[in-house]
Amino acid sequence: MAWVPVAVLVGFFLLPACGNGALTEAERASAEPSIYAAVARQLVEFDNTFGPEYRFSRILILDRLDPHAGDAMNQGQSDRLLTEEQRQAIIAAIDHLGPIEFIDDWGQFVREDVLEPVIPGSVIITLAPAEFDNEGATVGANLWCGGVCGLWLTYRVVEGPDGWTTAGREGTWAIS
């Protein structure tokens, strides 16, 4: 029975390759639409600072990813646009929460003189690129609906039997 210890030893070394191992680039790209949809839904429906029953007049989503979306002190844009598949997944996840529009310029929808959205009652959502690790992914996000209505945070997103879901906040966050 000398093969039993060898089989156990081989299984021990193969175990990390199963389950929550690192995703390939193709698997990451395939997961991103569901990840961004889960984050958008959590942000707009539950963590919107007004409660789960609140509905915005319009949900404006920046059409490109901002690597600093979860950081209230450091904003910027990247050239990485949301793909059509990512946009459709987000729409499917939150269309029951109000009208959705993807925008290319955050500043066009903000009244700087009074720090309010140009469209009364609207919200602007900004997402960061998903950062993958062995536990799933993290995604920075920002919800802004006025000078005293903002939220910057990073979500932990995990894959489970029902797909990708948010599993809570991670790191520091800010609210105004």
C-alpha positions in Angstrom: 0.0 0.0 0.0 2.9 2.4 -0.7 0.9 4.2 -3.3 -1.6 5.6 -0.7 0.8 8.1 0.9 1.9 9.1 -2.6 -1.7 9.7 -3.7 -2.4 11.7 -0.6 0.7 13.8 -1.1 -0.2 14.5 -4.8 -3.8 15.4 -3.8 -2.4 17.8 -1.2 -0.3 19.6 -3.7 -3.2 19.7 -6.3 -5.7 21.1 -3.8 -4.7 24.7 -4.2 -5.2 24.4 -8.0 -8.9 23.6 -7.4 -11.7 25.8 -6.1 -10.8 29.4 -5.5 -7.6 29.5 -7.5 -6.6 32.4 -9.7 -8.8 33.0 -12.8 -7.4 33.1 -16.3 -7.8 36.3 -18.3 -10.6 34.8 -20.3 -12.4 33.7 -17.0 -11.9 37.2 -15.6 -13.3 38.9 -18.7 -16.3 36.5 -18.6 -16.9 37.2 -14.9 -16.7 41.1 -15.2 -20.3 41.7 -16.5 -21.8 39.8 -13.6 -19.4 41.4 -11.1 -20.2 45.0 -12.2 -23.9 44.1 -12.2 -23.7 42.9 -8.6 -21.8 46.0 -7.5 -24.2 48.4 -9.3 -27.3 46.7 -7.8 -25.8 46.7 -4.3 -24.9 50.4 -4.6 -28.1 51.7 -6.1 -30.7 49.5 -4.4 -29.2 48.9 -0.9 -26.3 51.3 -0.1 -27.7 54.4 -1.7 -27.7 56.3 1.7 -31.6 56.7 1.6 -32.6 53.1 2.2 -33.7 50.1 0.0 -37.1 51.6 -0.9 -35.6 54.8 -2.4 -35.7 55.3 -6.1 -33.7 57.9 -8.1 -35.3 59.8 -10.9 -32.5 58.6 -13.3 -29.5 56.4 -12.8 -26.5 57.8 -14.7 -23.6 55.5 -15.1 -20.1 56.6 -16.2 -19.4 54.6 -19.4 -15.7 54.1 -18.5 -14.0 52.6 -15.5 -12.2 54.9 -13.0 -9.4 53.1 -11.1 -10.1 55.5 -8.2 -13.9 55.3 -8.1 -13.9 54.1 -4.4 -11.6 56.8 -3.2 -13.2 60.2 -2.3 -9.9 62.0 -2.5 -8.6 60.8 -5.8 -10.9 60.8 -8.9 -10.0 60.3 -12.5 -11.0 58.4 -15.6 -9.4 55.7 -17.7 -9.8 55.0 -21.3 -11.3 51.6 -20.5 -14.9 51.7 -21.6 -17.5 49.4 -20.3 -18.2 46.7 -22.9 -21.7 46.2 -24.3 -21.9 43.0 -22.4 -21.0 44.7 -19.2 -23.6 47.5 -19.8 -26.3 45.0 -20.6 -25.6 43.0 -17.4 -25.8 46.2 -15.3 -29.0 47.2 -17.0 -30.5 43.8 -16.3 -29.5 44.0 -12.7 -30.9 47.5 -12.0 -33.5 48.4 -14.6 -36.3 47.8 -12.0 -34.8 50.6 -9.9 -35.3 53.4 -12.5 -34.3 54.7 -15.9 -30.7 54.1 -16.7 -28.4 56.2 -19.0 -24.7 55.7 -19.6 -22.8 59.0 -19.8 -19.3 59.8 -21.0 -18.7 63.0 -19.0 -19.5 63.1 -15.3 -19.0 66.9 -15.3 -21.8 67.5 -17.8 -24.3 66.2 -15.3 -23.2 68.2 -12.3 -24.2 71.8 -11.4 -20.9 73.0 -9.9 -22.5 76.2 -8.5 -24.7 74.3 -6.1 -23.1 70.8 -6.3 -26.3 69.1 -7.5 -27.1 66.9 -10.4 -28.3 68.6 -13.5 -31.2 66.2 -13.5 -33.0 66.7 -10.2 -33.2 63.4 -8.2 -30.7 61.6 -10.3 -27.6 59.7 -9.2 -24.2 59.3 -10.9 -22.5 55.9 -10.5 -18.8 55.3 -11.2 -17.1 51.9 -11.1 -13.5 50.9 -10.9 -11.9 47.9 -12.7 -12.4 44.6 -10.9 -9.2 43.5 -9.1 -9.1 39.7 -8.9 -7.5 37.6 -6.1 -7.9 34.1 -4.7 -11.1 35.1 -2.8 -12.9 36.6 -5.8 -12.6 40.3 -6.7 -12.8 43.8 -5.3 -14.5 46.7 -7.1 -14.3 50.4 -6.1 -17.5 52.3 -6.6 -18.9 55.8 -6.2 -22.5 57.0 -5.9 -23.0 60.7 -6.2 -26.3 62.6 -6.0 -25.1 66.0 -4.6 -22.7 67.9 -2.5 -24.0 66.1 0.7 -24.9 62.9 -1.1 -21.9 60.8 -2.0 -20.6 57.4 -1.1 -17.1 56.0 -2.0 -16.3 52.4 -1.1 -14.8 49.1 -2.3 -16.9 46.0 -2.4 -15.7 42.4 -2.0 -17.4 40.3 -4.7 -17.5 36.5 -4.5 -18.7 33.7 -6.8 -21.2 31.3 -5.3 -23.9 28.9 -6.4 -26.1 31.9 -7.5 -23.3 33.6 -9.4 -21.3 36.7 -8.4 -22.6 38.6 -5.4 -21.3 41.3 -3.1 -20.1 40.1 0.2 -19.6 43.4 2.0 -17.3 46.4 2.0 -13.6 46.1 2.2 -11.1 48.8 3.4 -11.9 52.4 4.0 -15.0 54.2 2.8 -16.4 57.7 2.8 -19.9 59.2 2.9 -21.0 62.8 2.5 
